[in-house]
């Protein structure tokens, strides 16, 4: 599990091997065939790494578009002037929890780019559709966790994440007795 770098810049959070490791059966059954596709990459690994790069860019945009990112910028002291000037998320400043970003990139790649190519959407009970839902749940769970625990981002780019750069939001779970849970007897 390693980030793919171009020079010193992060290009992708996952390698082809990471994606293959998440769902080996998809690749062993040889359902992905891109040999007749024009401009197809030279190998499956190149194709997967192109998709993980695409997924990484999409994840970065999702982080930048989140309210938690704007909240974090204000907390860490690197705020913004207007909604038009929100700084981009810089993946080079991720200092810890890199394995979580790799997993999140693999989940996104599988649910958005690979499994839809082989899924039978006419049958909602098909294994591929269920896998898409599974990876979507895993992605959303990990994405929310990382945005609730900003303990991995070095906002001042000094090489370490100090206490002033860590922002943790605790999730409160509470039970409620709503109208739907009330049974009326007449």
Secondary structure, 3 states (H helix, E strand, C coil): CCCEEECCEEEECCCHHHHHHHCHHHHHCCCCCCCCCCCCCCCHHHHHHHHHHHHHHHHHHHHHHCHHHHHHHHHHCCCCCCHHHCCCCCHHHECCCHHHHHHHHHHHHHHHHHHHHHCCCCCCCCHHHHHHHHHHHHHHHHHHHHHHEECCECCCCCCCCCHHHCEECCCCCCCCCCHHHCCCCC
